[in-house]
Amino acid sequence: MSNNVLRKRLLIAESELNRAHLTAEVVILIAEVRAFSNRTSTLSAVAVSGAAVVGDLLKAPAKDGSGMSWLRSAIDGVELVSSLWATFRPRKH
């Protein structure tokens, strides 16, 4: 077998190895992009929930001047903690 034929076969084998390696890297990249997307949507949900709670807390007091009751504040706090727990709790895969 001539050196040129052997060299050609080695280059083809190297090319196939590179192609397989690139395919594996693309699969990993796709998984990482999906994980990042899930984290950003989770963060967005938390931000929206937090903004809603802060908005409720900053609303003008009631017309009778009583303001927000401590019970309403406690309920809002429980709702916030509940939404945070639902967002960040460990999930079974």
C-alpha positions in Angstrom: 0.0 0.0 0.0 1.5 3.4 -1.0 2.1 6.2 1.5 -0.5 8.4 -0.3 -3.3 5.7 0.1 -2.4 5.2 3.7 -2.4 8.9 4.3 -5.7 9.4 2.6 -7.3 6.6 4.8 -5.9 8.2 8.0 -7.3 11.6 7.0 -10.7 10.1 6.4 -10.6 8.3 9.7 -9.6 11.6 11.4 -12.4 13.4 9.7 -14.9 10.9 10.9 -13.6 11.1 14.5 -13.9 14.9 14.3 -17.4 14.7 12.9 -18.5 12.4 15.8 -16.8 14.7 18.4 -18.6 17.7 16.9 -21.9 15.9 17.0 -21.4 15.1 20.7 -20.5 18.7 21.4 -23.6 20.0 19.6 -25.8 17.6 21.7 -24.2 19.0 24.9 -24.7 22.6 23.7 -28.3 22.0 23.0 -28.9 20.6 26.5 -27.1 23.6 28.0 -29.2 26.0 26.0 -32.4 24.3 27.1 -31.2 24.4 30.8 -30.4 28.1 30.4 -33.8 28.8 28.9 -35.5 27.0 31.7 -33.6 29.0 34.3 -34.4 32.3 32.7 -38.1 31.5 32.4 -38.0 30.5 36.1 -36.3 33.7 37.0 -38.9 35.6 35.0 -41.7 33.9 36.8 -40.1 34.8 40.2 -39.7 38.4 39.1 -43.3 38.7 38.0 -44.5 37.1 41.3 -42.2 39.4 43.3 -43.3 42.5 41.4 -47.0 41.6 42.0 -46.4 41.3 45.8 -44.4 44.5 45.9 -47.1 46.2 43.9 -49.7 45.0 46.3 -47.6 46.2 49.3 -47.1 49.6 47.7 -50.7 50.3 46.8 -52.3 53.3 48.3 -54.0 52.8 51.7 -57.8 52.1 51.7 -60.1 55.1 51.5 -61.0 54.8 55.1 -57.4 55.4 56.1 -56.9 51.9 57.6 -54.2 50.8 55.2 -53.3 47.2 54.6 -54.2 44.8 57.4 -51.5 42.6 58.9 -53.5 39.6 57.8 -53.3 40.6 54.1 -49.5 41.2 54.5 -49.1 37.7 56.0 -51.2 36.1 53.2 -49.1 37.9 50.5 -45.9 36.7 52.2 -47.2 33.1 52.2 -48.1 33.4 48.6 -44.6 34.7 47.7 -42.9 31.9 49.7 -45.2 29.4 48.0 -44.4 30.6 44.5 -40.7 30.7 45.3 -40.8 27.1 46.7 -42.7 25.9 43.6 -40.1 27.5 41.4 -36.9 26.4 43.1 -37.8 23.2 44.8 -35.8 20.1 43.9 -37.4 18.2 41.0 -37.2 14.5 40.4 -36.0 13.8 36.9 
